Structures are given as C-alpha cells and as structure tokens.
Amino acid sequence: MRDAEGFAECYALQFRQIAAQLSVYLGDLDEARDLTQEAFVRAWQRWDRISRYEEPAAWIRRVAWNLATSRLRRLRVALRHQRGARLELVPGPDEHGGHGVAIRDALAGLPDGQRRAVVLHYLVGLPVAEIAELCRVREGTVRNWLYRARQSLAATLDDFREARR
C-alpha cells in the first residue's frame, strides 16, 4: 500500500517550490504548475519505490525539469514550422519599473542549460555538484554555463539600463 501521508507531505512541501523554479525557466507559471503536477502524478504511480529514496523530492524535481525541457524543445520545433506568422510580444506592466520584465526577457534569451543552471543555482540555491547531477553533466559544464550566463545577463541588462536613460 502506498504511503499517502508521506506523499501528501512531500507534495505540500515541494509543489510550490518546484513550480516556481520551472516558472522562471519556462517564463509561464501555468505551464510550470501543469508540468510540476505531472511530475507528482508520475511520482505517485511509483511512490512505493520513490518514498524510500533519501530525497524523494529530488526525483520529482528531476522529472519536472525533464518535462519542462522537453516542452521547450517541442515549442521550438513548432515555432520553426510557423513561417510568416510572427507574434510581437509587448512587455506587461511591472511594479519595478520594467526591471522584472527585463530580467525575465534576459533569462529567456539564455540557452536552456545556462537558464536552468542560473535558476537552480541562484534562485533555488543548489550547489554546482547537485546541478551537475540533476542535469547529468560534469561540474565543469555547470560552472561554464553559469559563467557564460552571467556574461550574457550582464550585457543584456546593461543594454536595458542604457535604453532606459
């Protein structure tokens, strides 16, 4: 029999946190919530085994991130096939004078690996070693992603500051 109380506790402690991480990565809170929910559904189906892991939330987080990455890949393929149809995105209002929009847009412009590393390291607080394990890459790759992301974000946000003057 599944440990429903243990699953409910894990869900209550982790759902919002994982959904928030994915929201920054994807730029879409509703999509992030859907994918987080899907990861928890998959965990529930295997809860007898997953509940015995040292950190069941790590398994759920990995599944959620994998789902998000797959979602982004599918969206890119769909966008490539949408020739001629261009959407012009207009930034919405922001209580910080547009800074939140600039940061969101700057993050969205990063390659997937860099964006994922930035979110997990700076927003979630995971160490490089844990990010490397989660992404199934070497620690040096994660450090490289973080270095390149900082360079790119600095340049993009400098451009934003200059444009606002």
Secondary structure, DSSP 8 states (H G I E B T S, - for coil): ---HHHHHHHHHHHHHHHHHHHHHHHS-HHHHHHHHHHHHHHHHHTHHHHTTSS-HHHHHHHHHHHHHHHHHHHHHHHHHT--S----------TTTTHHHHHHHHHHTS-HHHHHHHIIIIIS---HHHHHHHHTS-HHHHHHHHHHHHHHHHHHHHHHHHHH-
